[in-house]
Amino acid sequence: MPQVSERGNIMPASPIRRLVHYANEAAAKGIKVYRLNIGQPDVPTPPEALEVLKHIDRKVLEYSPSEGLLSLRKKLREYYHRFNIEVETEDIIVTTGGSEAVLFAFMACLDPGDEIIVPEPAYANYMAFAISAGAKIVTVPSSIDSGFELPPVEEFEKLITPKTKGILICNPNNPTGYLYTMKEMLQIRDLVKEHDLFLFSDEVYREFCYTGAPYISAFHLPGIEEQVVLIDSVSKRYNECGIRVGALITKNKALKANVMKFCQARLSPPLLGQIVAEASIDTPPEYMLQTYNEYVERRKFLVDRINRIPGCYTPIPMGAFYTVVRLPVDDAEKFCIWCLTEFNYENQTIFMAPASGFYATEGKGLDEVRMAYVLEKEELSRAMDVLEKALKEYPGRKN
């Protein structure tokens, strides 16, 4: 038999999705599964988007331009202006979700053997996309004990080698919910400038910042405008993950030319998704505020409830809708599987993402999980009842 690729062998399985079959088997038995493993919000998609989807009237569902519909890119430019992100329409490339934007950014900027520095824990697919590009993720650690704040700039400096091509941040952060401060962003800016690196900045959760401080985009940092590669998506802010529309934004003409070759190779981003995304940008502020306030309430409830469970701890996330939780267990992945396969409480169980999958460093995050507070408070409350009961019964509990 022919051998499959080594690239595929070393590709990490998603910590968010790799336990799905256990959850599906539990649900098939009639068990209610509280799915806190994935950032799939239960908030309804804006009516403006759904109405446009219902009334698409076209005789041909044609290819769009490889860089995306011009009308959508113009609308996106207006959207970014609201956040003082000043870009031109031609700086914006529409992608098939934010994931494709990350992949194309890596493919266009990195050669095999190149390295990217990423604060850890990090969104697991960054590792997968780096492997696809033949590049290497080099992690700088952050800790739940310090609320996942960035380590001193000297820790970044130690990791920079002739192979280093960029730094990647997610702000607000997935999986931790951490929100980088202006001081931290300026330190990163100085490193990028001094060492002539790219700054890959995943900013898909910008609507969900829970501090009084202003939102800081990588494009707000002076002096590195052509080194910034901004990653974006409409999935989270408009609760339309399934339309698969994202964006890559760059002022670097050589980089854009490289990205466009990959865009042309995949022909075009989704036509129907782009039509829906364009309509979504006209969503009234009231919808965005209501969604924001809902997450504020869920965050407050979940963090308070977790920290009342004996042995559990989570810092207060300042952005996005995730939090990393330390559990009193020997192995969080085993515990997550046990919850789905061997345990239920009043015919209910809980599905969480083992946090070890968000670390590239072996042995990190073994007693941590990521939870997404994407369910309404009543469901979160019942999910925490289930978690508390599970921790009491789990045979691998640590005292």
C-alpha positions as CSV (number, residue, x, y, z in Angstrom):
1,M,0.0,0.0,0.0
2,P,1.2,3.5,-0.7
3,Q,2.1,5.6,2.3
4,V,0.1,8.7,3.3
5,S,2.0,12.0,3.7
6,E,4.1,12.7,6.8
7,R,2.6,16.2,6.7
8,G,-0.8,14.6,7.4
9,N,0.6,12.3,10.1
10,I,2.0,15.2,12.1
11,M,-1.1,17.4,11.6
12,P,-2.7,17.8,15.0
13,A,-6.3,16.8,15.4
14,S,-8.6,19.7,16.5
15,P,-9.1,19.8,20.3
16,I,-12.4,21.5,19.5
17,R,-13.8,18.8,17.2
18,R,-11.9,15.6,17.8
19,L,-14.3,14.4,20.6
20,V,-17.4,15.2,18.6
21,H,-18.2,11.6,17.9
22,Y,-18.4,10.9,21.6
23,A,-20.8,13.8,22.0
24,N,-22.9,12.5,19.1
25,E,-23.0,9.0,20.5
26,A,-24.2,10.4,23.9
27,A,-26.9,12.5,22.1
28,A,-28.0,9.4,20.2
29,K,-28.7,7.7,23.5
30,G,-31.0,10.6,24.4
31,I,-28.5,12.4,26.7
32,K,-28.7,16.2,26.7
33,V,-25.2,17.4,25.8
34,Y,-24.2,21.0,26.8
35,R,-21.7,21.9,24.0
36,L,-19.2,24.3,25.4
37,N,-16.4,23.0,23.2
38,I,-16.9,25.2,20.2
39,G,-17.4,28.9,19.5
40,Q,-20.8,28.4,17.8
41,P,-23.0,31.1,19.3
42,D,-26.7,30.4,19.9
43,V,-27.5,34.1,19.3
44,P,-29.7,34.5,16.1
45,T,-28.1,35.7,12.9
46,P,-29.2,39.4,12.1
47,P,-32.6,39.6,10.4
48,E,-31.0,41.7,7.7
49,A,-28.7,38.8,6.7
50,L,-31.5,36.2,6.8
51,E,-33.9,38.4,4.7
52,V,-31.3,38.8,2.0
53,L,-30.6,35.1,2.0
54,K,-34.3,34.3,1.6
55,H,-34.6,36.7,-1.3
56,I,-31.6,36.0,-3.5
57,D,-32.9,36.3,-7.0
58,R,-30.2,35.3,-9.5
59,K,-30.4,33.2,-12.7
60,V,-26.8,32.1,-12.4
61,L,-24.8,31.5,-9.2
62,E,-21.5,32.5,-10.8
63,Y,-17.9,32.7,-9.6
64,S,-17.1,35.9,-7.8
65,P,-13.7,37.7,-8.3
66,S,-10.9,35.8,-6.6
67,E,-10.4,38.7,-4.2
68,G,-14.1,38.8,-3.4
69,L,-17.0,41.0,-4.5
70,L,-16.1,44.7,-4.9
71,S,-19.3,45.7,-3.2
72,L,-18.5,43.6,-0.1
73,R,-14.9,45.0,0.0
74,K,-16.2,48.5,-0.1
75,K,-18.6,47.8,2.7
76,L,-15.8,46.2,4.7
77,R,-13.7,49.3,4.2
78,E,-16.5,51.4,5.7
79,Y,-16.8,48.9,8.6
80,Y,-13.1,49.1,9.4
81,H,-13.3,52.9,9.4
82,R,-15.7,52.7,12.4
83,F,-12.8,51.2,14.4
84,N,-10.2,53.8,13.1
85,I,-8.7,51.1,10.9
86,E,-7.9,53.1,7.7
87,V,-7.5,50.8,4.8
88,E,-8.3,51.0,1.1
89,T,-10.7,48.7,-0.7
90,E,-7.8,47.2,-2.7
91,D,-6.1,46.2,0.6
92,I,-8.9,43.8,1.4
93,I,-9.1,40.2,0.1
94,V,-12.2,38.2,0.9
95,T,-11.4,34.6,2.0
96,T,-13.4,31.5,2.7
97,G,-13.6,32.2,6.5
98,G,-10.9,33.5,8.7
99,S,-9.2,30.1,8.6
100,E,-8.3,30.5,4.9
101,A,-7.0,34.0,5.6
102,V,-4.5,32.5,8.1
103,L,-3.5,29.7,5.7
104,F,-3.0,32.0,2.8
105,A,-1.1,34.5,5.0
106,F,1.3,31.7,6.0
107,M,1.6,30.3,2.5
108,A,2.3,33.7,1.0
109,C,4.8,34.9,3.7
110,L,6.6,31.7,4.9
111,D,8.9,29.2,3.3
112,P,9.5,25.7,4.6
113,G,11.6,25.9,7.7
114,D,10.6,29.5,8.6
115,E,9.4,30.1,12.1
116,I,6.6,32.2,13.7
117,I,6.4,33.1,17.3
118,V,3.0,32.7,18.9
119,P,1.9,33.2,22.6
120,E,0.8,29.9,24.1
121,P,-2.0,28.7,24.5
122,A,-3.1,29.5,21.0
123,Y,-5.9,28.7,18.6
124,A,-5.1,25.1,17.6
125,N,-5.5,25.6,13.9
126,Y,-2.5,28.0,13.8
127,M,-0.3,24.9,14.3
128,A,-2.1,23.0,11.6
129,F,-1.8,25.9,9.0
130,A,1.9,26.3,9.9
131,I,2.5,22.6,9.1
132,S,0.6,23.0,5.8
133,A,3.0,25.8,4.9
134,G,6.0,23.8,6.0
135,A,6.7,26.4,8.8
136,K,7.3,26.0,12.5
137,I,5.3,27.5,15.4
138,V,7.6,28.6,18.2
139,T,5.7,29.3,21.4
140,V,6.2,31.9,24.1
141,P,4.4,30.7,27.2
142,S,1.7,32.5,29.1
143,S,0.1,31.1,32.3
144,I,-3.4,30.8,33.8
145,D,-1.9,32.0,37.1
146,S,-1.1,35.4,35.6
147,G,-4.4,35.6,33.6
148,F,-2.5,34.8,30.4
149,E,-0.8,38.1,30.2
150,L,2.2,38.3,27.8
151,P,5.6,37.4,29.3
152,P,8.4,40.1,29.3
153,V,9.6,41.2,25.9
154,E,12.9,39.5,26.7
155,E,11.2,36.1,26.4
156,F,10.3,37.0,22.8
157,E,13.8,38.2,22.1
158,K,15.3,34.9,23.2
159,L,13.2,33.1,20.5
160,I,14.1,35.2,17.5
161,T,16.5,33.5,15.1
162,P,17.5,34.0,11.4
163,K,14.5,31.8,10.6
164,T,12.0,33.9,12.4
165,K,9.6,35.6,9.9
166,G,6.8,36.8,12.1
167,I,4.8,37.1,15.3
168,L,1.2,35.9,15.5
169,I,-1.3,37.3,18.0
170,C,-5.0,36.8,18.5
171,N,-6.6,39.9,20.1
172,P,-9.0,39.4,21.8
173,N,-7.6,35.9,22.3
174,N,-9.0,32.5,21.5
175,P,-8.8,30.4,23.7
176,T,-8.0,32.5,26.8
177,G,-10.2,35.6,26.3
178,Y,-7.2,37.7,27.1
179,L,-7.1,41.3,25.7
180,Y,-3.7,42.7,25.0
181,T,-2.8,46.1,26.6
182,M,-1.4,49.0,24.7
183,K,1.9,48.5,26.4
184,E,2.0,44.9,25.2
185,M,1.0,45.8,21.7
186,L,3.7,48.5,21.5
187,Q,6.3,46.0,22.7
188,I,5.3,43.6,19.9
189,R,5.4,46.5,17.5
190,D,8.9,47.4,18.5
191,L,10.1,43.7,18.0
192,V,8.4,43.5,14.6
193,K,10.0,46.8,13.5
194,E,13.5,46.1,14.9
195,H,13.7,42.5,13.5
196,D,11.9,43.2,10.2
197,L,9.1,40.7,10.9
198,F,5.5,40.3,9.8
199,L,2.8,40.8,12.5
200,F,-0.1,38.4,11.8
201,S,-3.0,39.8,13.9
202,D,-6.2,37.7,14.2
203,E,-8.9,40.2,15.2
204,V,-12.1,38.4,14.6
205,Y,-13.4,39.1,18.2
206,R,-12.9,42.9,18.2
207,E,-16.6,43.5,19.0
208,F,-16.2,41.6,22.2
209,C,-13.9,43.7,24.5
210,Y,-15.0,44.0,28.0
211,T,-12.8,46.7,29.5
212,G,-13.1,50.4,29.3
213,A,-9.9,50.7,27.4
214,P,-10.2,51.3,23.6
215,Y,-9.8,48.4,21.2
216,I,-6.3,48.2,19.8
217,S,-5.8,46.9,16.3
218,A,-2.4,46.0,14.8
219,F,-3.2,48.7,12.2
220,H,-3.3,51.3,15.0
221,L,0.5,50.7,15.6
222,P,2.5,53.3,13.8
223,G,5.6,52.5,11.8
224,I,4.8,48.9,10.7
225,E,1.8,49.4,8.4
226,E,3.3,47.3,5.6
227,Q,4.3,44.5,8.0
228,V,0.8,43.9,9.4
229,V,-1.4,41.1,8.1
230,L,-4.8,41.4,9.6
231,I,-7.0,38.3,9.8
232,D,-10.8,38.8,10.1
233,S,-14.1,37.0,9.8
234,V,-17.8,37.8,9.9
235,S,-18.6,34.5,11.7
236,K,-18.5,35.6,15.3
237,R,-19.7,39.2,15.2
238,Y,-22.9,38.4,13.2
239,N,-23.3,34.8,14.4
240,E,-23.0,33.3,10.9
241,C,-20.2,30.8,11.1
242,G,-21.6,28.7,8.4
243,I,-21.4,31.2,5.5
244,R,-17.6,30.9,5.6
245,V,-16.6,34.5,4.8
246,G,-13.4,36.1,6.2
247,A,-10.8,38.6,5.1
248,L,-7.1,39.2,4.8
249,I,-6.1,42.8,4.9
250,T,-2.6,44.0,4.0
251,K,-1.0,47.2,2.7
252,N,2.0,45.3,1.4
253,K,1.7,45.1,-2.4
254,A,4.2,42.2,-2.8
255,L,2.4,40.2,-0.1
256,K,-1.0,40.9,-1.7
257,A,0.3,39.7,-5.1
258,N,1.4,36.5,-3.4
259,V,-1.9,36.0,-1.6
260,M,-3.8,36.6,-4.8
261,K,-2.1,33.6,-6.5
262,F,-3.5,31.3,-3.8
263,C,-6.9,33.0,-4.2
264,Q,-6.9,32.4,-7.9
265,A,-5.9,28.8,-7.4
266,R,-9.0,28.2,-5.3
267,L,-11.0,30.3,-7.8
268,S,-13.4,32.4,-5.6
269,P,-14.8,32.7,-2.0
270,P,-18.4,31.6,-1.5
271,L,-20.8,33.8,-3.6
272,L,-23.9,33.3,-1.3
273,G,-21.9,33.8,1.8
274,Q,-20.5,37.1,0.5
275,I,-24.0,38.4,-0.3
276,V,-25.1,37.6,3.2
277,A,-22.0,39.1,4.7
278,E,-22.5,42.3,2.8
279,A,-26.0,42.7,4.1
280,S,-24.8,41.9,7.7
281,I,-22.6,45.0,7.7
282,D,-25.8,47.1,7.8
283,T,-26.9,45.3,11.0
284,P,-28.2,48.1,13.4
285,P,-26.1,49.0,16.4
286,E,-28.9,47.8,18.7
287,Y,-28.3,44.2,17.6
288,M,-24.6,44.5,18.2
289,L,-25.2,46.1,21.6
290,Q,-27.7,43.4,22.6
291,T,-25.3,40.7,21.6
292,Y,-22.5,42.3,23.5
293,N,-24.6,42.7,26.7
294,E,-25.6,39.1,26.5
295,Y,-22.0,37.9,26.4
296,V,-21.1,40.3,29.3
297,E,-23.9,38.6,31.4
298,R,-22.9,35.1,30.4
299,R,-19.2,35.8,31.1
300,K,-20.0,37.2,34.6
301,F,-22.3,34.2,35.4
302,L,-19.9,31.5,34.1
303,V,-16.7,32.9,35.7
304,D,-18.5,33.3,39.1
305,R,-20.0,29.8,38.9
306,I,-16.8,28.1,37.9
307,N,-14.8,29.7,40.7
308,R,-17.3,28.5,43.2
309,I,-16.8,24.9,42.3
310,P,-14.2,23.4,44.7
311,G,-10.8,22.9,42.9
312,C,-11.7,24.9,39.8
313,Y,-10.2,28.2,38.7
314,T,-10.6,30.6,35.7
315,P,-9.3,34.1,35.3
316,I,-11.8,36.8,34.1
317,P,-11.6,36.9,30.3
318,M,-11.5,40.4,29.0
319,G,-12.6,39.6,25.4
320,A,-14.1,37.1,23.0
321,F,-16.4,34.4,24.5
322,Y,-14.0,31.8,25.8
323,T,-12.3,31.1,29.0
324,V,-9.6,28.5,30.0
325,V,-10.5,26.6,33.2
326,R,-8.2,24.7,35.5
327,L,-9.9,21.5,36.8
328,P,-8.9,19.2,39.7
329,V,-8.4,16.3,37.5
330,D,-5.4,14.1,36.5
331,D,-6.0,14.5,32.7
332,A,-8.5,16.9,31.3
333,E,-8.9,15.1,28.0
334,K,-9.6,11.8,29.8
335,F,-12.1,13.7,31.9
336,C,-13.8,15.2,28.9
337,I,-14.1,11.8,27.2
338,W,-15.4,10.2,30.5
339,C,-18.1,12.9,30.8
340,L,-19.3,12.0,27.3
341,T,-19.0,8.2,27.5
342,E,-19.4,7.1,31.1
343,F,-21.2,9.8,33.0
344,N,-24.5,11.6,33.0
345,Y,-26.4,13.6,35.6
346,E,-30.2,13.6,35.3
347,N,-29.6,12.5,31.7
348,Q,-27.3,15.4,30.9
349,T,-23.6,15.8,30.3
350,I,-21.1,18.4,29.3
351,F,-18.8,18.7,26.3
352,M,-15.6,20.8,26.7
353,A,-12.4,21.2,24.7
354,P,-9.3,19.8,26.3
355,A,-6.8,22.7,26.6
356,S,-3.7,20.6,25.9
357,G,-4.6,20.9,22.3
358,F,-4.1,24.6,22.4
359,Y,-0.5,24.2,23.6
360,A,2.3,23.2,21.3
361,T,4.5,22.4,24.3
362,E,4.3,18.8,25.4
363,G,2.7,18.4,28.9
364,K,1.1,21.9,29.0
365,G,-2.5,22.4,29.8
366,L,-3.2,18.8,30.9
367,D,-5.5,19.9,33.7
368,E,-7.2,22.7,31.7
369,V,-10.2,22.9,29.4
370,R,-11.5,25.7,27.2
371,M,-15.2,26.6,27.6
372,A,-17.1,28.8,25.2
373,Y,-20.0,30.7,26.8
374,V,-22.2,30.5,23.7
375,L,-25.2,29.1,25.5
376,E,-27.9,31.1,27.3
377,K,-27.5,31.5,31.1
378,E,-30.1,28.9,32.0
379,E,-28.2,26.3,30.0
380,L,-24.9,27.4,31.4
381,S,-26.3,27.0,34.9
382,R,-27.4,23.5,34.2
383,A,-24.0,22.7,32.5
384,M,-22.2,23.9,35.6
385,D,-24.5,21.7,37.8
386,V,-23.4,18.8,35.6
387,L,-19.7,19.7,35.8
388,E,-19.8,20.0,39.6
389,K,-21.5,16.6,39.9
390,A,-19.0,15.0,37.4
391,L,-16.0,16.3,39.3
392,K,-17.3,14.7,42.5
393,E,-17.7,11.3,40.7
394,Y,-14.7,11.3,38.4
395,P,-12.2,8.6,39.5
396,G,-9.2,10.6,38.4
397,R,-10.0,13.7,40.5
398,K,-7.1,15.3,42.2
399,N,-7.6,16.3,45.9
